[in-house]
Amino acid sequence: MSKMTNFDAIKRIFPREGVNRRAFSGENCMLVVNEIESFAQPAMHSHPHEQLCYIVEGECTFILGDESIHMGPGDVIHVPPNVPHTLRPIGTKMIVNIDVFSPIREDYLT
């Protein structure tokens, strides 16, 4: 069965200072929109989910394993399962990024 909503109607979750996210999921995949303030420093982490990360606004250094990759609007990266990663904002502009996860992240469900 399908479901539909307007993304603006989805409640924002504030997992840490300077970061908020909204998530929408199906049975096997999840779409997440993150807004990350320029002062935020998300922690290096890994998870068993495959992830695609698309930068909509702002610039960052995306750290994927031992690599540091400059990313800006329009850039997309594949994060394989269990690979440590994070991003570091560059400049003063908020980062807006879209993540797609498969399977869904149960810890992101509200």
Backbone torsions as a table, in degrees:
resi	resn	phi	psi	omega
1	MET	NA	137.4	179.3
2	SER	-90.1	162.8	174.5
3	LYS	-140.9	158.0	-176.0
4	MET	-144.9	145.9	173.0
5	THR	-154.9	170.6	169.7
6	ASN	-94.0	129.8	-174.5
7	PHE	-59.2	-31.3	178.6
8	ASP	-65.4	-19.2	179.5
9	ALA	-84.2	-10.2	-178.6
10	ILE	-79.0	131.9	-179.0
11	LYS	-64.9	134.0	175.0
12	ARG	-77.5	139.5	174.1
13	ILE	-109.1	138.6	-179.4
14	PHE	-114.1	85.3	-175.2
15	PRO	-70.0	-24.1	177.4
16	ARG	-161.1	165.3	-178.7
17	GLU	-58.5	129.8	176.9
18	GLY	85.7	4.8	-178.2
19	VAL	-133.6	131.3	170.0
20	ASN	-137.1	155.8	-179.1
21	ARG	-146.1	155.7	172.3
22	ARG	-131.8	138.5	-175.6
23	ALA	-129.7	145.8	175.9
24	PHE	-136.1	131.8	-175.4
25	SER	-133.9	154.9	168.5
26	GLY	-104.9	-150.8	179.6
27	GLU	-80.9	-31.9	-173.1
28	ASN	-126.6	-3.0	179.3
29	CYS	-144.7	162.5	-176.1
30	MET	-141.6	138.7	175.4
31	LEU	-110.7	129.0	-177.4
32	VAL	-129.4	131.8	171.9
33	VAL	-106.8	122.9	179.3
34	ASN	-110.2	142.2	170.0
35	GLU	-120.6	120.3	-173.5
36	ILE	-123.1	114.6	178.9
37	GLU	-64.8	155.0	-175.7
38	SER	-62.2	-24.6	-179.5
39	PHE	-85.8	-12.4	-176.3
40	ALA	-72.5	145.8	179.4
41	GLN	-130.1	80.1	-179.8
42	PRO	-54.7	142.2	-177.1
43	ALA	-75.3	149.3	171.4
44	MET	-62.6	134.8	-177.5
45	HIS	-155.7	169.6	172.9
46	SER	-144.9	163.0	179.9
47	HIS	-156.9	162.1	-177.0
48	PRO	-78.4	2.9	-177.0
49	HIS	-90.8	142.5	168.1
50	GLU	-75.3	141.5	-174.9
51	GLN	-136.6	139.3	167.5
52	LEU	-114.5	133.8	-180.0
53	CYS	-123.8	121.2	-178.7
54	TYR	-115.7	124.9	179.3
55	ILE	-88.2	121.2	179.3
56	VAL	-92.9	-45.9	-179.0
57	GLU	-140.0	152.5	175.9
58	GLY	85.8	174.7	178.5
59	GLU	-128.9	150.6	-179.0
60	CYS	-153.0	165.1	165.2
61	THR	-101.4	119.8	178.4
62	PHE	-96.4	121.2	179.9
63	ILE	-101.0	118.7	-177.7
64	LEU	-127.5	103.8	-174.6
65	GLY	62.8	-121.5	179.3
66	ASP	-93.9	0.7	-177.1
67	GLU	-95.8	144.3	170.7
68	SER	-118.5	120.3	-171.9
69	ILE	-123.7	124.7	176.3
70	HIS	-75.0	130.7	179.6
71	MET	-132.6	146.3	176.3
72	GLY	-144.7	-173.4	-176.7
73	PRO	-51.0	130.1	178.9
74	GLY	94.8	-14.6	179.9
75	ASP	-80.7	144.6	179.1
76	VAL	-135.7	145.9	-179.2
77	ILE	-137.5	146.4	175.4
78	HIS	-98.2	129.0	176.5
79	VAL	-112.7	109.9	179.0
80	PRO	-67.4	158.5	177.6
81	PRO	-56.7	142.8	172.7
82	ASN	66.2	14.5	176.4
83	VAL	-94.8	124.3	178.6
84	PRO	-60.5	139.6	-178.4
85	HIS	-160.5	161.1	173.0
86	THR	-166.2	178.9	170.7
87	LEU	-135.0	152.8	179.2
88	ARG	-124.1	117.6	178.8
89	PRO	-59.7	146.0	174.4
90	ILE	-116.9	130.7	178.0
91	GLY	82.8	-159.7	-173.7
92	THR	-110.2	-2.6	-177.7
93	LYS	-84.0	140.0	175.3
94	MET	-61.6	142.8	172.7
95	ILE	-92.5	129.9	170.0
96	VAL	-116.0	121.9	178.0
97	ASN	-134.9	154.2	177.3
98	ILE	-112.7	126.7	175.0
99	ASP	-111.1	141.9	171.2
100	VAL	-119.3	129.0	-179.7
101	PHE	-119.8	142.8	171.4
102	SER	-144.5	128.1	-6.6
103	PRO	-68.2	179.4	-178.6
104	ILE	-62.4	151.2	175.6
105	ARG	-89.1	104.1	179.8
106	GLU	-58.1	-32.9	-179.0
107	ASP	-71.0	-10.8	177.6
108	TYR	-96.9	-6.6	-179.7
109	LEU	-72.1	139.9	-179.6
110	THR	-102.7	NA	NA
